[in-house]
Amino acid sequence: KMKTMKKIGNLAALLLPGLALLSSCTDKKADFIGEWKAVKPVNVAAEVAGAESASEEITLAFSEAQGNSAGKVEMTGKFKVSVALPSDSAAAHVPVNFTADARCGGSWTPEGDDYDDLLLAFDYDAITVTVDKNSLSAGANLSPEQLSTTAELCRMKVENAFRSTLSRYSVVDDVEVSKDRQSMNLELKNPKEKVYFTRR
């Protein structure tokens, strides 16, 4: 009987560190689950064709992975844009200011064994962009027909910029979550940049 107890004891001693390791991995993984808002809006004027100024506020929402499947991720971009659009009269450009919301879902998987580096695969076909027509009509004196055409033009400009953002986030490195789990930072490549988030 003692021998059996000893065997069980040895087995437990072998298994326990493994179990502890497993739970620490799971805890680590769970750290970034939830919704995060980037601390600073990003200047995306270079990505929005013809923009005089353009900023994007990014939100990332991570859901827990079920079993061996990948977890879900959703990115939201809130855009504020000031752009000069061609008008009917030849050389003139009409300054237009507007806001728009872009959204896209996808999945996340860890790159390798730890959860410091993540691969985010976004479904580009599922991108939705909504231009706030009230914000458009407020500054520019547009007829309903012009408003519709202008909104579509602005939507396409924002979608292109949002696609660039999604592609920048396809690989995120060195994901670090603070001890109180209220802030997170991660690293993007090309160009290399550290981005800071707070929990929503």
HELIX and SHEET records of a PDB file:
HELIX    1   1 MET A    2  ALA A   30  1                                  29    
HELIX    2   2 TYR A  124  ALA A  126  5                                   3    
HELIX    3   3 LYS A  133  GLY A  139  1                                   7    
HELIX    4   4 PRO A  144  ARG A  168  1                                  25    
SHEET    1   A 9 VAL A  42  ASN A  43  0                                        
SHEET    2   A 9 ALA A  51  PHE A  62 -1                                        
SHEET    3   A 9 GLY A  34  ALA A  38 -1                                        
SHEET    4   A 9 GLU A 193  ARG A 199 -1                                        
SHEET    5   A 9 SER A 183  LEU A 188 -1                                        
SHEET    6   A 9 VAL A 171  VAL A 177 -1                                        
SHEET    7   A 9 LEU A 118  PHE A 122 -1                                        
SHEET    8   A 9 HIS A  93  PRO A 110 -1                                        
SHEET    9   A 9 GLY A  71  PRO A  86 -1                                        
SHEET    1   B 9 VAL A  42  ASN A  43  0                                        
SHEET    2   B 9 ALA A  51  PHE A  62 -1                                        
SHEET    3   B 9 GLY A  34  ALA A  38 -1                                        
SHEET    4   B 9 GLU A 193  ARG A 199 -1                                        
SHEET    5   B 9 SER A 183  LEU A 188 -1                                        
SHEET    6   B 9 VAL A 171  VAL A 177 -1                                        
SHEET    7   B 9 LEU A 118  PHE A 122 -1                                        
SHEET    8   B 9 HIS A  93  PRO A 110 -1                                        
SHEET    9   B 9 THR A 128  VAL A 131 -1                                        
END                                                                             
